[in-house]
Amino acid sequence: MLRAVVPAILLAGLLAVAAEARSEACQALPIRPTADPSTFAAGDHRVRLDQPDQPTAPTVWEGPVIVTGPNAGPACRIDPQSLLLAPLAAFTGALLVLPSFSGSTLRILTLDLDSCTIRHASAPMSGPVTWQDGAIRAAGRPVPGLPCGGATPSGAARP
């Protein structure tokens, strides 16, 4: 009987550790505006969306995305080669989620700010991006592949 109980206890412990690790990796971070309406702070990073449509109250940027790390080291560039909207969410692990579009096609991008890469680009979609039932949705449907399923725990700040 002890032989059957020990593996079950070990499995339960491993599942609890995995859930704790996922929980820590999926903590939402506030996206803080700065004096420059095209620059945001996300965690320890500063993110500038270049070439705004309006200098004082931009809503669309041509890009690229300029990222400065936590130690104010050299900036790096991420160029999604499409128009950008304001960031939707930031998560621990230096992840930033923002929409991009070309024509009527919308994609939701997950940027890895530490490696200065696009970690994930959603499939092309259409429709408005909204917050519904604690998740990022496009045309009312959850966007697959986002960090933490696109969930934004309560208290997470959005611009």
N, C-alpha and C positions, 0 to 999 in steps of 0.2 A: 504494500500500500504506500509506503514511503517513497518508493520509486516512481509512483504515479503522481504524488503530490509535489515533489521537488521540481519536476519539469514545469508543472502548471504554475508554481510560484515564480520560477525564473521567467517564464513567458509573461506573466502578469507584470513583473518588475520591468522587463524590457519594454513592454508596451507603455508603461507609465513614463519611463525615461524618454521614449520616442515622442510621446505626446507632449512632454515638458519641453523637449528640444524644438518641436514644431511650434509650440506656443511662443517660445522665446524668439524664434526666427520670424514670427509673423506679428510682431508688435508694430502697430501703426505709429508713425511719427508725425508731428505737425509739420505742415508746409507753411513757413513763415514768410510773409512779404518783407521786402526791404524798401528803402527809399527809392530805388530804381524799380519801376513797375514791370520791368522785364527780368528781374532777378529775384530768386526765391532761395530761402535756406531750407534744406531738407536734412535733418540730422546734423552731421558735422560738415556737410558739403554746401557750397554755394552753386546755384545753377542759374545760368543766364540763357534765356531764349533770345537768339539774335534776330535782327531785322524785323521789328514789330510793325504792324499795320498802322499804329498810331503811337507817337512817342509818350503821351501822358496817360492814356487809358487803353493799352493794347488788348486785343482779343484774339489775334492770330499772329503767328510769327513764321517767317520763312526758314529760320534756322541758320546755322546749326545750333546745337546745344553746347554751351561752354561750361565745363565742370571744373571747379576748384576744390581740391581735397581739404581734409581737416587741418593739415599743417600749412595751408596756403602755398603749397608747392606749385609746380608748373600746371597750368590749366590744360585740360585735354578737350577734344572736340568729338561730338557724336553727331553725325549728319544723316538723319532718316530720309533725306531727299523727298520730303513732302511738307506740307504746311502743318504747323503745330498749334495746339490749343493749350490752355493752362494746365499744369499738372493736376492730377486727380487725387493721388495718394502717394505717401512715402512709407517705407517699411524698414525695419532694422535689416542689416545686411546691405545697406546702401542701395536700396532699390527705389526707383521712382517710376510711377505709372502716369503716362500722359497720352492723350489722343493725338493722332495725326490723320490728315486726310488729303486726298487728291481728287478733285472733282467731287462726285457724290459718294466716293468710297472712303469709309472710315476704318482705321485700324487703331487698336489700343496697344501701345508699346510699353514694355517694361525695360527700363534702362538700369544697368549695373553701373553705379557712379564710381565704384572703386576701380573697375577694369575699363571704364569708359567704352562700354559696348552695349548693343541692344541685346538683351538676354532673351526677349520673347516679343514677337509681333503677332497679334491676333490675325485670324483669317479676315479677309475683307468683309465688311458689314455695312449696313446703312441704318439710319435712324438716329435719334438723339441719344446721347450718353446720359444716364441718370443714376441716382442712388436709390435703390429700392431693396427692401428687406435686408439691409446691411451689406449689400454687394454692388459692385459696379456692373451696370447693365447697358446694353446697346439695343435699342428698339424693344426694350422690355425683357430681353433674354440675358442670362448671365454670360459674361465673357470668359470663355475657358482659357486656362493656361496662366492666369495672373497669379502673382504671389499671394498665398493665403486664400486662393479662390476669389481674390478681389475684395475680400471682406474688409470692412473698416470697423474695428471695435469702437464702441461708444467712446466719445472723448477725443477721437482723432480729428485733427483740424484739417480743413480743406480751404483753399483760397476761395 
